[in-house]
Amino acid sequence: MPRLTRPARSQDSQKKRVYMRKRFCRFCQDPNLVIDYKDPKLLKNFITERGKIVPRRMTGTCANHQRKLRESINIARHIAFLPFTTLSK
């Protein structure tokens, strides 16, 4: 039985390299930045226009600060500093 082999790659696909810049946690870099539920301006940077919390891989925050962000966003939502969702028509 013949072995299946992969087709040869073209040279164009080998030349295309996408360079992704390493993302750093904003809160680890600047210790003066404090995650607080009373600061909706800061928290709005970490939610989408639909109201969802942006994941770590998109924002670059570390796991510890992402947990604190999630908690403070949820508290701000319950106090009505931030909306749960947007109005859709």
C-alpha positions as CSV (number, residue, x, y, z in Angstrom):
1,M,0.0,0.0,0.0
2,P,1.5,3.4,-1.0
3,R,2.3,5.9,1.8
4,L,0.4,9.2,1.7
5,T,2.7,12.2,1.6
6,R,2.0,15.8,2.0
7,P,2.1,18.0,-1.1
8,A,5.1,20.2,-1.6
9,R,4.8,23.6,-0.2
10,S,5.1,26.6,-2.5
11,Q,7.7,29.2,-1.8
12,D,5.1,31.9,-1.2
13,S,3.7,30.1,1.8
14,Q,7.1,29.8,3.3
15,K,7.9,33.5,3.0
16,K,4.8,34.7,4.7
17,R,5.6,35.2,8.4
18,V,3.4,37.0,10.7
19,Y,5.2,38.6,13.6
20,M,3.1,39.0,16.8
21,R,4.3,41.4,19.3
22,K,4.5,40.1,22.9
23,R,1.7,41.7,25.0
24,F,2.5,42.8,28.5
25,C,0.2,43.2,31.5
26,R,-0.6,46.9,32.0
27,F,-1.0,46.4,35.7
28,C,2.3,44.6,36.2
29,Q,4.2,47.3,34.2
30,D,2.6,50.2,36.1
31,P,2.1,49.6,39.8
32,N,0.2,52.9,40.1
33,L,-2.7,51.5,38.0
34,V,-5.2,50.0,40.4
35,I,-8.1,47.8,39.4
36,D,-11.2,49.3,41.1
37,Y,-14.9,48.8,40.4
38,K,-15.4,52.6,40.9
39,D,-13.3,53.4,37.8
40,P,-15.6,52.6,34.8
41,K,-13.2,54.4,32.4
42,L,-10.5,51.9,33.0
43,L,-12.9,48.9,33.0
44,K,-14.5,49.9,29.7
45,N,-11.2,49.1,28.0
46,F,-11.6,45.5,29.0
47,I,-15.2,44.9,27.8
48,T,-16.5,44.8,24.2
49,E,-19.1,47.1,22.8
50,R,-21.6,44.2,23.3
51,G,-20.7,44.1,27.0
52,K,-18.6,40.9,27.1
53,I,-15.3,40.7,29.0
54,V,-12.3,40.6,26.7
55,P,-10.1,37.5,27.2
56,R,-6.5,37.5,28.4
57,R,-5.0,36.5,25.1
58,M,-6.5,39.7,23.5
59,T,-5.6,42.2,26.3
60,G,-2.3,40.7,27.4
61,T,-3.1,40.9,31.1
62,C,-1.7,38.2,33.5
63,A,-4.0,35.6,35.1
64,N,-4.0,37.3,38.5
65,H,-5.0,40.7,37.1
66,Q,-7.6,39.2,34.8
67,R,-9.3,37.6,37.8
68,K,-9.3,41.0,39.6
69,L,-10.7,42.6,36.4
70,R,-13.5,40.1,36.1
71,E,-14.5,40.6,39.8
72,S,-14.5,44.4,39.5
73,I,-16.4,44.4,36.2
74,N,-19.1,42.2,37.7
75,I,-19.3,44.4,40.8
76,A,-19.5,47.5,38.6
77,R,-22.3,45.8,36.6
78,H,-24.3,45.1,39.7
79,I,-24.0,48.7,41.0
80,A,-24.9,49.9,37.4
81,F,-21.6,51.6,36.7
82,L,-21.2,49.4,33.6
83,P,-24.0,47.9,31.5
84,F,-24.5,44.1,31.3
85,T,-25.4,44.4,27.6
86,T,-26.1,47.1,25.0
87,L,-29.5,47.9,23.7
88,S,-30.1,46.1,20.4
89,K,-32.9,47.1,18.0
